[in-house]
Amino acid sequence: MSDLLKREHDIIKVCLLAGKIMLQSGAETYRVEDTMMRIAAAFGVENSQSYMTPTGIIFSVEEPQPITRLIRISDRTTNLGKIDQVNSVSRSVSLGELTIEEARRALENIEQQQATYPIWLSILLAAISSGCFLIMFRGIWSDFVPAVIAGGLGFSCSVFMHRVIPVKFFAEFSGALVIGITSVWMVKFGWGQQLDIIIISSVMPLVPGLLITNAIRDLMAGHLISGLSKGAEAFVTSFAIGAGIAFVLSF
């Protein structure tokens, strides 16, 4: 393999790695495509094309030799910190501050990073935010603690179920089910008063807000397949949350 062809392959690998990290971390489709093409252009590959859906990336270059690569995305989450770090690497590449090898190592370090926050802290923050949502929804202060407990237990159940069964529908359904049961029992025993507001505020940490936002932004940017796919995923997640609450309230 000639040095020129090897360099071309290395550039494609760097671009695909950057796109993979961003897409897995919850970035918008147009932002991922723009970042990949900017990195390629900074390394001297002007004629590059990228196409992606929430489950895969296709990236190709035309010069000096036509090459097309495909990478599959199997897991997606929300990690804005990784997106920001990839953007920083992209800016450094555009300014000529990083070589191909340095950019690849920087991206590999970002990919290997663990979650920004430990699980216990995420559960704690979800519980506290549930109580804050209750106040925002004009609930009464005596229901603050029930909302915190219900929200924390529901989010914990969702995280645990996602590890046991890696299907988001079951995780969100289980979390909403626990929230519904906990809220109903707290109101029944007199620890809470406004059942509807407790439930609504407790399920807020499960609501796919970023996914809905990205779906709308992708549709507005003309990425119809990605926008519809993310919208469908957000709908299924929302349906799972509603089904879990409805199951409890039906008895």
C-alpha positions as CSV (number, residue, x, y, z in Angstrom):
1,M,0.0,0.0,0.0
2,S,1.5,3.4,-1.0
3,D,2.0,6.1,1.6
4,L,-0.6,8.2,-0.1
5,L,-3.2,5.5,0.1
6,K,-2.3,4.6,3.7
7,R,-2.7,8.3,4.6
8,E,-6.2,8.3,3.0
9,H,-7.2,5.2,5.0
10,D,-5.9,6.9,8.2
11,I,-7.9,10.0,7.6
12,I,-11.1,8.0,7.0
13,K,-10.5,6.1,10.3
14,V,-10.1,9.4,12.2
15,C,-13.3,10.8,10.6
16,L,-15.3,7.7,11.3
17,L,-14.1,7.6,14.9
18,A,-15.1,11.2,15.5
19,G,-18.5,10.6,13.9
20,K,-19.0,7.4,15.9
21,I,-18.3,9.1,19.3
22,M,-20.6,12.1,18.5
23,L,-23.5,10.0,17.3
24,Q,-23.2,7.6,20.3
25,S,-23.2,10.6,22.6
26,G,-26.4,12.2,21.2
27,A,-25.2,14.7,18.7
28,E,-27.4,16.0,15.9
29,T,-26.9,14.3,12.5
30,Y,-25.9,17.5,10.6
31,R,-23.3,18.4,13.3
32,V,-21.7,14.9,13.0
33,E,-21.6,15.1,9.2
34,D,-20.1,18.6,9.3
35,T,-17.4,17.6,11.8
36,M,-16.4,14.6,9.7
37,M,-16.1,16.6,6.5
38,R,-14.2,19.4,8.2
39,I,-11.6,17.0,9.6
40,A,-11.2,15.4,6.2
41,A,-10.8,18.8,4.5
42,A,-8.3,19.9,7.2
43,F,-6.1,16.9,6.3
44,G,-6.3,17.7,2.5
45,V,-9.3,15.5,1.5
46,E,-11.7,18.0,-0.1
47,N,-14.2,15.7,-1.8
48,S,-15.7,13.7,1.0
49,Q,-19.3,12.6,1.5
50,S,-21.0,11.4,4.6
51,Y,-24.4,9.8,5.2
52,M,-25.8,8.6,8.5
53,T,-28.8,7.3,10.3
54,P,-29.0,6.8,14.1
55,T,-27.7,3.3,13.6
56,G,-24.9,3.7,11.1
57,I,-22.4,6.0,9.3
58,I,-21.4,5.8,5.7
59,F,-18.3,7.9,4.8
60,S,-16.5,8.1,1.4
61,V,-13.8,10.0,-0.3
62,E,-13.1,10.3,-4.0
63,E,-9.5,11.3,-4.2
64,P,-6.8,10.1,-4.6
65,Q,-8.7,6.8,-4.7
66,P,-12.4,6.2,-4.2
67,I,-13.0,4.6,-0.8
68,T,-16.2,4.0,1.1
69,R,-16.5,2.8,4.7
70,L,-19.4,1.8,6.8
71,I,-19.6,1.7,10.6
72,R,-22.5,0.5,12.7
73,I,-23.8,2.3,15.8
74,S,-25.4,-0.1,18.3
75,D,-25.5,1.9,21.5
76,R,-26.6,5.5,22.0
77,T,-26.7,7.7,25.1
78,T,-26.4,11.3,26.1
79,N,-23.0,12.7,26.8
80,L,-22.5,16.3,25.9
81,G,-19.1,16.3,27.4
82,K,-17.7,13.9,24.8
83,I,-19.4,15.9,22.0
84,D,-17.6,19.0,23.2
85,Q,-14.3,17.2,23.4
86,V,-14.6,15.9,19.8
87,N,-15.5,19.4,18.7
88,S,-12.3,20.7,20.4
89,V,-10.2,18.0,18.6
90,S,-11.9,19.0,15.3
91,R,-11.0,22.7,15.8
92,S,-7.4,21.8,16.7
93,V,-7.2,19.7,13.5
94,S,-8.6,22.6,11.4
95,L,-6.0,24.9,12.9
96,G,-3.3,22.5,12.0
97,E,-2.3,21.8,15.6
98,L,-2.7,18.0,15.4
99,T,-1.4,15.4,13.0
100,I,-3.5,12.4,11.9
101,E,-1.9,10.1,14.5
102,E,-2.3,12.7,17.3
103,A,-6.0,13.2,16.4
104,R,-6.6,9.5,16.4
105,R,-5.0,9.0,19.8
106,A,-7.0,12.0,21.2
107,L,-10.3,10.5,19.9
108,E,-9.4,7.0,21.2
109,N,-8.9,8.5,24.6
110,I,-12.3,10.3,24.4
111,E,-14.0,7.0,23.3
112,Q,-12.5,5.1,26.2
113,Q,-13.6,7.6,28.9
114,Q,-16.2,6.3,31.3
115,A,-19.5,8.0,32.1
116,T,-19.1,11.6,33.1
117,Y,-20.9,10.9,36.4
118,P,-21.1,7.7,38.4
119,I,-24.4,5.9,38.5
120,W,-25.2,6.7,42.1
121,L,-24.7,10.4,41.4
122,S,-27.0,10.2,38.3
123,I,-29.7,8.6,40.4
124,L,-29.3,11.2,43.2
125,L,-29.6,14.1,40.7
126,A,-32.6,12.4,39.0
127,A,-34.3,12.2,42.4
128,I,-33.6,15.8,43.3
129,S,-34.7,17.1,39.9
130,S,-38.0,15.2,40.3
131,G,-38.6,17.2,43.5
132,C,-37.6,20.4,41.7
133,F,-40.0,19.7,38.8
134,L,-42.8,19.2,41.4
135,I,-42.2,22.8,42.6
136,M,-42.0,24.1,39.1
137,F,-45.4,22.4,38.3
138,R,-46.8,24.3,41.3
139,G,-47.0,21.3,43.6
140,I,-47.1,21.7,47.3
141,W,-43.9,21.4,49.4
142,S,-45.2,18.5,51.4
143,D,-45.1,16.4,48.2
144,F,-41.4,17.3,47.5
145,V,-40.0,14.2,49.4
146,P,-42.5,11.7,47.8
147,A,-41.5,13.0,44.4
148,V,-37.8,12.7,45.2
149,I,-38.3,9.1,46.4
150,A,-40.5,8.1,43.4
151,G,-38.3,9.7,40.9
152,G,-35.1,8.2,42.4
153,L,-36.6,4.7,42.6
154,G,-38.0,4.9,39.0
155,F,-34.7,6.1,37.5
156,S,-32.8,3.4,39.4
157,C,-35.1,0.7,38.1
158,S,-34.7,2.1,34.6
159,V,-30.9,1.9,34.8
160,F,-30.9,-1.6,36.3
161,M,-33.4,-2.9,33.7
162,H,-31.4,-1.5,30.8
163,R,-28.4,-3.4,32.0
164,V,-30.4,-6.7,32.3
165,I,-32.4,-6.2,29.1
166,P,-30.8,-3.8,26.7
167,V,-34.1,-2.7,25.2
168,K,-35.1,0.9,26.0
169,F,-38.8,0.1,26.0
170,F,-38.6,-2.3,28.9
171,A,-36.3,-0.1,30.9
172,E,-38.6,3.0,30.5
173,F,-41.7,0.9,31.1
174,S,-40.3,-0.6,34.3
175,G,-39.1,2.8,35.6
176,A,-42.6,4.3,35.0
177,L,-44.2,1.3,36.6
178,V,-42.1,1.7,39.8
179,I,-42.9,5.5,39.8
180,G,-46.6,4.8,39.5
181,I,-46.7,2.2,42.2
182,T,-44.6,4.3,44.6
183,S,-46.6,7.4,44.1
184,V,-50.0,5.6,44.5
185,W,-48.8,4.0,47.8
186,M,-47.4,7.2,49.2
187,V,-50.7,9.0,48.5
188,K,-52.7,6.1,49.9
189,F,-50.7,6.1,53.2
190,G,-51.0,9.9,53.5
191,W,-47.3,10.7,52.7
192,G,-48.4,12.6,49.6
193,Q,-51.4,14.5,48.5
194,Q,-51.4,15.5,44.8
195,L,-50.9,12.2,43.0
196,D,-51.0,13.6,39.4
197,I,-48.3,16.2,40.1
198,I,-46.1,13.7,41.9
199,I,-46.3,11.2,39.0
200,I,-45.7,13.9,36.3
201,S,-42.6,15.4,38.1
202,S,-41.2,11.9,38.9
203,V,-41.2,10.7,35.2
204,M,-39.5,13.8,33.9
205,P,-36.0,12.4,34.3
206,L,-37.1,9.5,32.0
207,V,-38.6,11.8,29.3
208,P,-36.4,11.8,26.1
209,G,-36.1,15.5,25.8
210,L,-32.8,15.7,24.0
211,L,-33.9,13.0,21.5
212,I,-37.1,15.0,20.7
213,T,-35.0,18.2,20.2
214,N,-32.5,16.4,17.9
215,A,-35.3,14.9,15.9
216,I,-36.9,18.3,15.2
217,R,-33.5,19.9,14.4
218,D,-32.6,17.0,12.0
219,L,-36.0,17.4,10.2
220,M,-35.5,21.2,9.9
221,A,-31.9,20.6,8.6
222,G,-33.3,18.3,5.9
223,H,-32.2,14.9,7.4
224,L,-35.6,13.3,7.0
225,I,-34.6,9.7,7.7
226,S,-32.6,10.5,10.8
227,G,-35.3,12.9,12.0
228,L,-38.1,10.4,11.6
229,S,-36.0,7.6,13.2
230,K,-35.2,9.7,16.2
231,G,-38.8,10.9,16.4
232,A,-40.0,7.3,16.3
233,E,-37.6,6.3,19.1
234,A,-38.8,9.2,21.2
235,F,-42.4,8.2,20.6
236,V,-41.7,4.6,21.6
237,T,-40.0,5.8,24.8
238,S,-42.8,8.2,25.6
239,F,-45.3,5.4,25.0
240,A,-43.5,3.1,27.3
241,I,-43.5,5.7,30.1
242,G,-47.2,6.4,29.6
243,A,-48.0,2.6,29.4
244,G,-46.2,2.0,32.7
245,I,-48.2,4.8,34.5
246,A,-51.5,3.7,32.8
247,F,-51.0,0.1,33.9
248,V,-50.7,1.2,37.6
249,L,-53.6,3.6,37.5
250,S,-55.9,1.1,35.7
251,F,-56.2,-0.9,39.0
